[in-house]
Amino acid sequence: MPDCDPKNLIRECYRIDGISEAECRSILLDWALSLPDGADAPALIPALLARHGEAAPDHPMTALLREGLGEWKGARRGHGRRRRKARRSPPGGAGR
């Protein structure tokens, strides 16, 4: 697995005393945008949690990583197209 934090953005986030959730979100976005092309960000989150989150369970970045991991897991269910299509169709198929 490639280095999960090549620019050490997440590591530095954990070193900032009193960092806010908003600041952590900004750093997390910077981290995701700085990953090499083709990197699988969702696959890297467990490594980030293992490296940093276990030692700082109450840190705002730990909460965001856990939240992100759950969202990505939910997004992989593959029902998005079907749901979008269902929302566009009028009830009973009228109007086609």
N, C-alpha and C positions, 0 to 999 in steps of 0.2 A: 504494500500500500504506500502511495506517495506520502510525503510529509503532510500532515493534516493542517498545519499552520505555517506555511512557507515564509511568511513575512512577520511571524510572531505577533500578529495583531491580537489574537485571543489571549495569548500568554500575557501581553502587556495590559490588557483590559483587566485581568485578574489582579494585577499589581497596583491598580489605581484605587486608593482609599476613597470611599464615599461616592463611587461612580454610580450614576443614575441608570435606570432601565432605558431611558431614551438614548443616553450615550452608548450603552451597550448595543442597542439596536443599530445605531449608526456604525459602530465597529463591526458588528456581525455582517451588515451589508457590505462594508468595505472588504471584509474577509472573503465573502462569497464572490465579489467582483474581481478580487485579486487572484483567485484560483486559476491554474493553468487551463487552457482550452481542453475540454473533454473530461475535466475532473468531475466526479460525482459527489457534489456537496452533501447530499443526504447520507451517503455512505461514510463520510468523514466525521459526522457529528458524534457517533458513539466513541470514536477515538478521542475527540476533544473532551467529551464528558469524562472519560476514563482518566485523561491526563490532568484535567483541571477541576472538573465538577465534583469529584469525590472528596477532594480536600476542601472545597468551598461550597457546600450544599445550599447555603443561603444567599449566595452571590446572585445579583440580577442576571448575569450572563448564563449561569447554570440554569436558571428558570427559562430563559429564552431558548437555550439549546434544547432543553427538554420539550418545550412547546413546539419548536421547529421540527424536532424528531417526530412528534406525534402528528403534526400536520402533514409532513411528507409521507408518513406511513398511510394516513388516511387518503391522501391524494393518489395513491397508487392503486386504488380499487378499480379504476377503469370505467366508472359509470358516468363520468362527466358529460360525454357527448349525448348519451341517452337522456340524461336529465335535462340538458339544454334543449334538446329537440322536443322533449315533452312539454317544456315551458312555453315554447313557441307555438305549439299546436293549440288551436282553440278547442274547448271541450266538445266532445262528440265528433270532432273532425269537420265541423261546419266551416264554411268559408273557403273551401278548397276548390 
